[in-house]
Amino acid sequence: MKKTVFFILMVMVMGLPGCSVKPIGSGNPTGVGVMFDGGPLIFDSSVVFMGTVVGQIFSREIGNDVTRVSIALDGQYDDLEKTNLAAVVKNGRLHLNILSGHGDPLPPGGYIYGFVNTASYRWFKLKHIINNINLSADRRAQHLLVRSGLAG
């Protein structure tokens, strides 16, 4: 009886690592940095683009009311890493959005701008409808990186 219970317990324990979700703070130290003004309420570590999970959040750092969230995209979605990409927090999950039609490839260790909710994302797009929205988002992300003191 004890051997059977032990065997079942061992099988269950061995099966758990394959089913687990990668927690925030673990994983590959490279990726795309998302700069948020303030603290986004993110409850799920998955990153979504057009309804599909395309990556994971692997770290979060806070400095001077600026939050830097690092994400790693799955290999087949590496072509999303462009300067026209923005991140929006919706229902506790990080969603990637395209700001405009064309974007240059994001440099290694590059940053994109993140919005803590959809209202701030829509307001940003409305304010910068005349100007180059990609350039405005890049400037805002760089400004937050300097302000945070997390630049290395």
N, CA, C and O of each residue as an XYZ file, in Angstrom:
608
protein
N       0.822     -1.189      0.000
C       0.000      0.000      0.000
C       0.866      1.254      0.000
O       0.623      2.179     -0.775
N       1.895      1.287      0.884
C       2.762      2.453      0.970
C       3.538      2.648     -0.327
O       3.752      3.782     -0.754
N       3.963      1.551     -0.958
C       4.700      1.648     -2.209
C       3.814      2.210     -3.315
O       4.285      2.991     -4.141
N       2.565      1.833     -3.342
C       1.636      2.327     -4.357
C       1.398      3.823     -4.191
O       1.417      4.566     -5.172
N       1.176      4.264     -2.976
C       0.968      5.687     -2.702
C       2.233      6.472     -3.058
O       2.156      7.544     -3.658
N       3.380      5.940     -2.689
C       4.654      6.599     -3.004
C       4.846      6.688     -4.519
O       5.269      7.729     -5.023
N       4.543      5.619     -5.248
C       4.682      5.605     -6.698
C       3.764      6.649     -7.341
O       4.194      7.402     -8.215
N       2.513      6.691     -6.911
C       1.561      7.669     -7.462
C       2.019      9.090     -7.161
O       1.935      9.966     -8.022
N       2.496      9.319     -5.958
C       3.000     10.636     -5.580
C       4.195     11.032     -6.442
O       4.278     12.179     -6.879
N       5.107     10.122     -6.691
C       6.290     10.414     -7.511
C       5.897     10.709     -8.957
O       6.473     11.606     -9.574
N       4.937      9.981     -9.507
C       4.478     10.230    -10.867
C       3.845     11.618    -10.963
O       4.064     12.338    -11.937
N       3.067     11.987     -9.962
C       2.445     13.318     -9.957
C       3.488     14.409     -9.857
O       3.385     15.413    -10.562
N       4.481     14.250     -9.016
C       5.521     15.256     -8.845
C       6.346     15.394    -10.116
O       6.722     16.508    -10.480
N       6.636     14.298    -10.797
C       7.414     14.361    -12.034
C       6.613     15.014    -13.153
O       7.206     15.624    -14.043
N       5.311     14.908    -13.139
C       4.487     15.492    -14.183
C       4.222     16.967    -14.013
O       3.870     17.640    -14.982
N       4.378     17.493    -12.816
C       4.065     18.905    -12.569
C       4.967     19.884    -13.299
O       4.432     20.857    -13.830
N       6.291     19.722    -13.378
C       7.114     20.727    -14.043
C       6.731     20.962    -15.495
O       6.862     22.086    -15.980
N       6.271     19.960    -16.193
C       5.876     20.137    -17.581
C       4.601     20.930    -17.743
O       4.351     21.469    -18.821
N       3.792     21.020    -16.713
C       2.506     21.712    -16.789
C       2.567     23.114    -16.198
O       1.596     23.864    -16.297
N       3.660     23.471    -15.600
C       3.703     24.745    -14.896
C       3.946     25.908    -15.839
O       4.542     25.746    -16.904
N       3.480     27.079    -15.441
C       3.702     28.317    -16.173
C       4.947     28.971    -15.610
O       5.172     28.968    -14.400
N       5.758     29.533    -16.501
C       6.986     30.173    -16.060
C       6.647     31.392    -15.201
O       5.951     32.286    -15.683
N       7.108     31.464    -13.955
C       6.760     32.589    -13.094
C       7.498     33.859    -13.485
O       8.548     33.812    -14.127
N       6.937     34.989    -13.092
C       7.601     36.262    -13.315
C       8.905     36.262    -12.537
O       8.943     35.891    -11.364
N       9.979     36.683    -13.206
C      11.270     36.741    -12.547
C      12.174     35.588    -12.905
O      13.322     35.559    -12.463
N      11.701     34.632    -13.692
C      12.558     33.532    -14.106
C      12.717     33.568    -15.614
O      11.934     34.204    -16.319
N      13.723     32.888    -16.092
C      13.874     32.762    -17.528
C      15.075     33.489    -18.071
O      16.003     33.837    -17.341
N      15.039     33.710    -19.365
C      16.128     34.281    -20.120
C      16.303     35.763    -19.787
O      15.316     36.499    -19.812
N      17.524     36.238    -19.474
C      17.709     37.633    -19.111
C      17.694     38.596    -20.292
O      17.834     39.800    -20.076
N      17.533     38.133    -21.519
C      17.436     39.026    -22.661
C      15.979     39.148    -23.062
O      15.152     38.327    -22.666
N      15.663     40.155    -23.836
C      14.285     40.316    -24.276
C      13.985     41.768    -24.571
O      14.889     42.578    -24.776
N      12.710     42.082    -24.590
C      12.234     43.428    -24.870
C      11.819     44.074    -23.562
O      11.095     43.471    -22.770
N      12.274     45.298    -23.333
C      11.886     46.037    -22.144
C      10.679     46.903    -22.440
O      10.618     47.555    -23.482
N       9.724     46.913    -21.533
C       8.531     47.752    -21.655
C       8.562     48.731    -20.495
O       8.604     48.318    -19.337
N       8.541     50.033    -20.795
C       8.612     51.085    -19.779
C       7.214     51.638    -19.518
O       6.530     52.095    -20.434
N       6.801     51.588    -18.240
C       5.496     52.087    -17.815
C       5.686     53.280    -16.892
O       6.572     53.283    -16.038
N       4.852     54.284    -17.070
C       4.809     55.417    -16.157
C       3.864     55.019    -15.031
O       2.647     55.029    -15.211
N       4.415     54.670    -13.872
C       3.606     54.182    -12.760
C       3.709     52.678    -12.648
O       4.611     52.056    -13.209
N       2.772     52.103    -11.916
C       2.788     50.663    -11.681
C       1.623     49.968    -12.351
O       0.487     50.128    -11.907
N       1.861     49.196    -13.410
C       0.771     48.473    -14.060
C       0.308     47.294    -13.205
O       1.115     46.666    -12.520
N      -0.967     47.000    -13.245
C      -1.526     45.871    -12.502
C      -1.566     44.650    -13.424
O      -2.555     44.406    -14.115
N      -0.478     43.898    -13.417
C      -0.358     42.708    -14.268
C      -0.434     41.487    -13.367
O       0.372     41.324    -12.451
N      -1.410     40.633    -13.636
C      -1.616     39.440    -12.823
C      -1.199     38.161    -13.540
O      -0.950     37.143    -12.893
N      -1.120     38.200    -14.858
C      -0.800     37.027    -15.662
C       0.538     37.272    -16.351
O       0.762     38.365    -16.872
N       1.425     36.296    -16.367
C       2.751     36.483    -16.944
C       2.786     36.280    -18.453
O       3.844     36.449    -19.060
N       1.672     35.925    -19.078
C       1.691     35.725    -20.526
C       1.518     37.055    -21.256
O       0.886     37.985    -20.755
N       2.101     37.117    -22.460
C       2.037     38.294    -23.324
C       1.199     37.914    -24.539
O       1.428     36.872    -25.153
N       0.225     38.762    -24.887
C      -0.745     38.443    -25.929
C      -0.626     39.428    -27.084
O      -0.428     40.625    -26.875
N      -0.749     38.910    -28.314
C      -0.824     39.741    -29.513
C      -1.963     39.204    -30.371
O      -1.923     38.053    -30.806
N      -2.958     40.013    -30.613
C      -4.124     39.663    -31.428
C      -4.759     38.345    -30.975
O      -5.095     37.499    -31.804
N      -4.920     38.172    -29.674
C      -5.601     37.007    -29.127
C      -4.747     35.760    -28.967
O      -5.246     34.729    -28.516
N      -3.462     35.831    -29.330
C      -2.573     34.678    -29.244
C      -1.473     34.967    -28.240
O      -0.902     36.058    -28.240
N      -1.172     34.005    -27.389
C      -0.062     34.156    -26.442
C       1.236     34.037    -27.229
O       1.498     33.014    -27.861
N       2.054     35.102    -27.186
C       3.282     35.147    -27.986
C       4.547     35.169    -27.134
O       5.651     35.127    -27.677
N       4.412     35.234    -25.824
C       5.592     35.277    -24.973
C       5.227     35.318    -23.505
O       4.079     35.109    -23.114
N       6.260     35.600    -22.694
C       6.115     35.608    -21.241
C       6.834     36.811    -20.646
O       7.808     37.312    -21.208
N       6.340     37.260    -19.511
C       7.030     38.276    -18.717
C       8.038     37.536    -17.852
O       7.698     36.536    -17.220
N       9.292     38.026    -17.818
C      10.254     37.336    -16.978
C      10.879     38.201    -15.904
O      11.597     37.679    -15.051
N      10.638     39.500    -15.910
C      11.118     40.312    -14.788
C      10.345     41.622    -14.724
O       9.749     42.074    -15.702
N      10.380     42.216    -13.531
C       9.713     43.492    -13.288
C      10.572     44.274    -12.304
O      10.931     43.757    -11.246
N      10.905     45.519    -12.648
C      11.702     46.380    -11.774
C      11.012     47.727    -11.655
O      10.404     48.216    -12.607
N      11.115     48.320    -10.469
C      10.475     49.612    -10.214
C      11.530     50.583     -9.710
O      12.364     50.234     -8.874
N      11.484     51.816    -10.232
C      12.377     52.871     -9.776
C      11.788     54.225    -10.084
O      11.442     54.502    -11.233
N      11.664     55.086     -9.071
C      11.140     56.452     -9.240
C       9.776     56.483     -9.933
O       9.566     57.281    -10.846
N       8.854     55.628     -9.509
C       7.495     55.549    -10.050
C       7.478     55.192    -11.540
O       6.547     55.552    -12.261
N       8.507     54.489    -11.989
C       8.572     53.960    -13.344
C       8.784     52.457    -13.221
O       9.601     52.006    -12.418
N       8.058     51.689    -14.007
C       8.182     50.235    -13.971
C       8.730     49.743    -15.297
O       8.244     50.109    -16.367
N       9.762     48.900    -15.202
C      10.307     48.254    -16.396
C       9.939     46.773    -16.319
O      10.309     46.070    -15.379
N       9.205     46.322    -17.328
C       8.801     44.919    -17.431
C       9.553     44.334    -18.619
O       9.487     44.870    -19.725
N      10.262     43.247    -18.393
C      10.994     42.587    -19.473
C      10.196     41.392    -19.963
O       9.729     40.568    -19.176
N      10.050     41.315    -21.289
C       9.297     40.213    -21.881
C      10.179     39.453    -22.857
O      11.086     40.017    -23.468
N       9.903     38.184    -22.990
C      10.578     37.333    -23.971
C       9.514     36.783    -24.902
O       8.576     36.113    -24.470
N       9.672     37.080    -26.196
C       8.727     36.575    -27.185
C       9.190     35.210    -27.673
O      10.390     34.949    -27.766
N       8.235     34.342    -27.984
C       8.563     33.046    -28.555
C       9.255     33.264    -29.899
O       9.018     34.272    -30.565
N      10.093     32.341    -30.291
C      10.914     32.473    -31.502
C      10.156     32.822    -32.761
O      10.646     33.605    -33.574
N       8.977     32.263    -32.944
C       8.229     32.537    -34.168
C       7.636     33.947    -34.204
O       7.147     34.382    -35.247
N       7.674     34.667    -33.074
C       7.121     36.021    -33.017
C       8.204     37.087    -32.868
O       7.905     38.228    -32.516
N       9.448     36.727    -33.131
C      10.540     37.697    -33.022
C      10.382     38.865    -33.989
O      10.912     39.947    -33.735
N       9.663     38.669    -35.094
C       9.466     39.756    -36.056
C       8.568     40.863    -35.508
O       8.458     41.917    -36.135
N       7.925     40.658    -34.363
C       7.117     41.714    -33.729
C       7.995     42.771    -33.060
O       7.530     43.884    -32.812
N       9.241     42.451    -32.768
C      10.133     43.360    -32.041
C      10.536     44.520    -32.943
O      11.627     44.533    -33.512
N       9.639     45.489    -33.063
C       9.864     46.666    -33.902
C       9.530     47.927    -33.126
O       8.909     47.871    -32.065
N       9.945     49.060    -33.663
C       9.746     50.336    -32.984
C       8.295     50.791    -32.991
O       7.947     51.728    -32.273
N       7.442     50.154    -33.781
C       6.027     50.539    -33.803
C       5.177     49.702    -32.856
O       3.952     49.683    -32.972
N       5.821     49.012    -31.923
C       5.127     48.155    -30.976
C       4.884     48.892    -29.661
O       5.746     49.636    -29.193
N       3.735     48.689    -29.080
C       3.412     49.232    -27.760
C       2.747     48.131    -26.943
O       2.217     47.167    -27.496
N       2.782     48.282    -25.631
C       2.163     47.302    -24.736
C       1.057     47.992    -23.940
O       1.222     49.115    -23.464
N      -0.072     47.297    -23.807
C      -1.224     47.821    -23.075
C      -1.677     46.755    -22.084
O      -1.812     45.584    -22.438
N      -1.912     47.168    -20.836
C      -2.423     46.238    -19.828
C      -3.943     46.222    -19.918
O      -4.602     47.245    -19.729
N      -4.487     45.048    -20.209
C      -5.941     44.849    -20.276
C      -6.286     43.664    -19.402
O      -5.758     42.570    -19.600
N      -7.158     43.866    -18.445
C      -7.635     42.796    -17.564
C      -6.487     42.024    -16.911
O      -6.548     40.800    -16.795
N      -5.451     42.732    -16.490
C      -4.351     42.100    -15.785
C      -3.368     41.342    -16.655
O      -2.531     40.602    -16.140
N      -3.454     41.512    -17.957
C      -2.587     40.807    -18.900
C      -1.959     41.811    -19.857
O      -2.587     42.810    -20.209
N      -0.742     41.556    -20.274
C      -0.013     42.457    -21.165
C      -0.332     42.119    -22.620
O      -0.078     41.005    -23.080
N      -0.893     43.100    -23.338
C      -1.244     42.933    -24.746
C      -0.326     43.814    -25.586
O      -0.090     44.973    -25.245
N       0.188     43.267    -26.679
C       1.009     44.034    -27.600
C       0.126     44.582    -28.707
O      -0.743     43.883    -29.228
N       0.356     45.845    -29.062
C      -0.396     46.505    -30.128
C       0.582     47.170    -31.083
O       1.669     47.590    -30.686
N       0.181     47.262    -32.350
C       0.962     47.977    -33.359
C       0.449     49.413    -33.400
O      -0.743     49.648    -33.596
N       1.364     50.378    -33.211
C       0.959     51.783    -33.205
C       0.639     52.288    -34.604
O      -0.354     52.989    -34.795
N       1.461     51.942    -35.574
C       1.241     52.374    -36.948
C       1.793     51.317    -37.891
O       2.339     50.307    -37.448
N       1.652     51.549    -39.180
C       1.959     50.542    -40.175
C       3.373     50.014    -40.241
O       3.554     48.807    -40.399
N       4.380     50.852    -40.129
C       5.753     50.393    -40.337
C       6.614     50.737    -39.131
O       6.475     51.803    -38.533
N       7.493     49.826    -38.791
C       8.435     50.066    -37.705
C       9.770     49.436    -38.034
O       9.833     48.384    -38.670
N      10.830     50.079    -37.600
C      12.172     49.527    -37.781
C      12.407     48.458    -36.724
O      11.785     48.489    -35.662
N      13.306     47.505    -37.007
C      13.611     46.494    -35.988
C      14.121     47.143    -34.705
O      14.901     48.095    -34.746
N      13.679     46.626    -33.582
C      14.086     47.129    -32.277
C      15.536     46.723    -32.024
O      15.879     45.553    -32.192
N      16.392     47.658    -31.624
C      17.780     47.283    -31.362
C      17.872     46.333    -30.172
O      16.981     46.325    -29.322
N      18.940     45.531    -30.096
C      19.084     44.618    -28.949
C      19.035     45.391    -27.635
O      19.709     46.409    -27.478
N      18.241     44.905    -26.702
C      18.074     45.592    -25.428
C      17.208     46.828    -25.541
O      17.226     47.681    -24.654
N      16.437     46.940    -26.638
C      15.592     48.101    -26.861
C      14.369     48.118    -25.964
O      14.014     47.108    -25.358
N      13.727     49.276    -25.886
C      12.563     49.471    -25.031
C      11.379     49.953    -25.843
O      11.529     50.676    -26.828
N      10.192     49.535    -25.409
C       8.961     50.045    -25.989
C       8.162     50.700    -24.871
O       8.438     50.490    -23.690
N       7.171     51.492    -25.255
C       6.360     52.212    -24.287
C       5.163     51.362    -23.898
O       4.539     50.721    -24.744
N       4.853     51.364    -22.614
C       3.723     50.604    -22.108
C       2.667     51.516    -21.511
O       2.979     52.555    -20.930
N       1.425     51.116    -21.661
C       0.289     51.874    -21.145
C      -0.388     51.046    -20.061
O      -0.603     49.846    -20.234
N      -0.725     51.687    -18.941
C      -1.300     50.960    -17.808
C      -2.765     50.577    -18.030
O      -3.304     49.744    -17.302
N      -3.415     51.185    -19.038
C      -4.795     50.826    -19.374
C      -5.114     51.283    -20.789
O      -4.340     52.021    -21.399
N      -6.251     50.844    -21.308
C      -6.606     51.175    -22.688
C      -6.948     52.647    -22.861
O      -6.742     53.204    -23.939
N      -7.467     53.287    -21.818
C      -7.803     54.715    -21.928
C      -6.544     55.542    -22.169
O      -6.553     56.445    -23.005
N      -5.467     55.248    -21.452
C      -4.232     56.006    -21.662
C      -3.641     55.719    -23.041
O      -3.039     56.603    -23.650
N      -3.804     54.503    -23.534
C      -3.335     54.147    -24.888
C      -4.105     54.945    -25.945
O      -3.504     55.505    -26.862
N      -5.425     54.996    -25.817
C      -6.238     55.735    -26.793
C      -5.947     57.233    -26.729
O      -5.891     57.897    -27.764
N      -5.764     57.766    -25.534
C      -5.458     59.188    -25.380
C      -4.107     59.509    -26.025
O      -3.970     60.541    -26.683
N      -3.128     58.653    -25.848
C      -1.805     58.844    -26.460
C      -1.923     58.851    -27.983
O      -1.342     59.711    -28.645
N      -2.671     57.900    -28.540
C      -2.828     57.850    -30.000
C      -3.545     59.095    -30.519
O      -3.196     59.619    -31.577
N      -4.544     59.566    -29.778
C      -5.277     60.762    -30.197
C      -4.380     61.994    -30.153
O      -4.412     62.818    -31.067
N      -3.576     62.125    -29.091
C      -2.682     63.277    -28.968
C      -1.629     63.305    -30.068
O      -1.225     64.380    -30.513
N      -1.183     62.140    -30.508
C      -0.075     62.084    -31.460
C      -0.523     61.665    -32.857
O       0.259     61.108    -33.627
N      -1.780     61.936    -33.177
C      -2.287     61.529    -34.474
C      -1.607     62.304    -35.607
O      -1.430     61.779    -36.706
N      -1.233     63.534    -35.337
C      -0.585     64.347    -36.360
C       0.911     64.057    -36.413
O       1.493     63.970    -37.494
N       1.524     63.910    -35.255
C       2.961     63.648    -35.188
C       3.246     62.178    -35.473
O       2.329     61.366    -35.594
N       4.502     61.857    -35.575
C       4.920     60.472    -35.757
C       4.730     59.737    -34.434
O       5.472     59.973    -33.480
N       3.755     58.861    -34.374
C       3.413     58.175    -33.122
C       4.515     57.226    -32.673
O       4.735     57.068    -31.472
N       5.214     56.588    -33.615
C       6.298     55.674    -33.244
C       7.429     56.433    -32.571
O       7.962     55.990    -31.554
N       7.790     57.562    -33.131
C       8.863     58.376    -32.565
C       8.463     58.901    -31.190
O       9.289     58.934    -30.278
N       7.219     59.307    -31.033
C       6.741     59.797    -29.739
C       6.783     58.718    -28.672
O       7.177     58.985    -27.536
N       6.381     57.502    -29.021
C       6.415     56.396    -28.063
C       7.846     56.037    -27.692
O       8.136     55.768    -26.526
N       8.738     56.032    -28.670
C      10.148     55.734    -28.400
C      10.753     56.792    -27.482
O      11.473     56.458    -26.541
N      10.469     58.056    -27.747
C      10.986     59.130    -26.885
C      10.459     59.003    -25.467
O      11.203     59.204    -24.507
N       9.181     58.672    -25.328
C       8.587     58.533    -23.995
C       9.212     57.359    -23.237
O       9.471     57.469    -22.039
N       9.458     56.241    -23.918
C      10.094     55.086    -23.275
C      11.516     55.436    -22.835
O      11.927     55.061    -21.737
N      12.266     56.141    -23.665
C      13.633     56.537    -23.313
C      13.631     57.513    -22.144
O      14.491     57.434    -21.267
N      12.665     58.437    -22.129
C      12.540     59.389    -21.024
C      12.264     58.657    -19.709
O      12.856     58.980    -18.679
N      11.366     57.676    -19.746
C      11.050     56.911    -18.524
C      12.243     56.078    -18.075
O      12.459     55.909    -16.875
N      13.018     55.558    -19.013
C      14.201     54.780    -18.652
C      15.207     55.646    -17.914
O      15.779     55.212    -16.914
N      15.431     56.855    -18.389
C      16.360     57.767    -17.718
C      15.815     58.168    -16.361
O      16.553     58.178    -15.376
N      14.519     58.502    -16.294
C      13.897     58.900    -15.038
C      13.915     57.805    -13.984
O      14.012     58.090    -12.791
N      13.822     56.552    -14.421
C      13.738     55.428    -13.474
C      15.062     55.165    -12.776
O      15.076     54.638    -11.663
N      16.164     55.516    -13.401
C      17.467     55.180    -12.832
C      17.836     53.737    -13.080
O      18.827     53.261    -12.524
N      17.070     53.010    -13.901
C      17.334     51.598    -14.177
C      18.237     51.397    -15.391
O      18.605     50.269    -15.718
N      18.596     52.505    -16.060
C      19.458     52.388    -17.244
C      20.825     51.872    -16.830
O      21.390     52.296    -15.822
N      21.330     50.975    -17.605
C      22.587     50.361    -17.211
C      23.551     50.456    -18.246
O      24.678     49.988    -18.086
